[in-house]
Amino acid sequence: MTADTPLDRIDDDDYPAYTMGRAAEMLGTTPAFLRALGEARLITPLRSEGGHRRYSRYQLRIAARAREMVDQGTSIEAACRIIILEDQLEEAQRINDELRRRDVGAGHKADV
């Protein structure tokens, strides 16, 4: 087994590749906005060995969703709660669909 190199992680959406400054720049926002998302527990950045926040592409997509909502007048707290609820609903729907497929595959009538 070989050790991962940075190039092995280039397509990994969960790899914390971006510093707070770079993440804020990419989103067109401030580090304070990213800290506020962390305080609201929408995203939890990983910490480098030196204690600096590092963000993944997945986290940046979530932060961009929050930024759009805030730009449209939604408070940060409300935007974070809405995004969390949307993600929970999406996951519940995915699980429900999976269970329906399993029931149909096992010969049971699926409830619609």
For each residue, the residues with C-beta under 8 A, 3 or more apart:
1:
2:
3:
4: 8 9
5: 8 9
6: 9 10
7: 10
8: 4 5 12
9: 4 5 6 12 15 17
10: 6 7
11:
12: 8 9 15 56
13: 56 57 58
14: 56 58
15: 9 12 56 57
16: 45 46 54 55 56 59
17: 9 54 55 56 57
18: 22 23 26 54 55 56 57 60
19: 22 23 52 53 54 55
20: 23 24 31 34 45 52 53 54 55
21: 24 25 31
22: 18 19 25 26
23: 18 19 20 26 27 34 55 59 60 63
24: 20 21 27 29 30 31 33 34
25: 21 22 28
26: 18 22 23 60
27: 23 24 33 34 60 63 64 67
28: 25 67
29: 24 33 34 63 67
30: 24 33 34
31: 20 21 24 34 35
32: 35 36
33: 24 27 29 30 36 37 63 67 70 76
34: 20 23 24 27 29 30 31 37 38 43 45 53 55 63
35: 31 32 38 39
36: 32 33 39 40 76
37: 33 34 40 42 43 62 63 66 76 80
38: 34 35 41 42 43 44 45 53
39: 35 36
40: 36 37 76 77 80 81
41: 38 44 80
42: 37 38 62 63 66 80 83 84
43: 34 37 38 55 59 62 63
44: 38 41
45: 16 20 34 38 53 54 55 59
46: 16 53 54 56
47: 51 52 53 54
48: 51 52 53 54
49:
50:
51: 47 48
52: 19 20 47 48
53: 19 20 34 38 45 46 47 48
54: 16 17 18 19 20 45 46 47 48
55: 16 17 18 19 20 23 34 43 45 59 60 63
56: 12 13 14 15 16 17 18 46 59 60
57: 13 15 17 18 60 61
58: 13 14 61 62
59: 16 23 43 45 55 56 62 63
60: 18 23 26 27 55 56 57 63 64
61: 57 58 64 65
62: 37 42 43 58 59 65 66 83
63: 23 27 29 33 34 37 42 43 55 59 60 66 67
64: 27 60 61 67 68
65: 61 62 68 69 79 83
66: 37 42 62 63 69 70 76 79 80 83
67: 27 28 29 33 63 64 70 71
68: 64 65 71 72
69: 65 66 72 74 78 79 82 83
70: 33 66 67 73 74 75 76 79
71: 67 68
72: 68 69
73: 70
74: 69 70 78 79 82
75: 70 78 79
76: 33 36 37 40 66 70 79 80
77: 40 80 81
78: 69 74 75 81 82
79: 65 66 69 70 74 75 76 82 83
80: 37 40 41 42 66 76 77 83 84
81: 40 77 78 84 85
82: 69 74 78 79 85 86
83: 42 62 65 66 69 79 80 86 87
84: 42 80 81 87 88
85: 81 82 88 89
86: 82 83 89 90
87: 83 84 90 91
88: 84 85 91 92
89: 85 86 92 93
90: 86 87 93 94
91: 87 88 94 95
92: 88 89 95 96
93: 89 90 96 97
94: 90 91 97 98
95: 91 92 98 99
96: 92 93 99 100
97: 93 94 100 101
98: 94 95 101 102
99: 95 96 102 103
100: 96 97 103 104 110 111
101: 97 98 104 105
102: 98 99 105 106
103: 99 100 106 108 109 110
104: 100 101 107 108 110
105: 101 102
106: 102 103
107: 104
108: 103 104
109: 103
110: 100 103 104
111: 100
112:
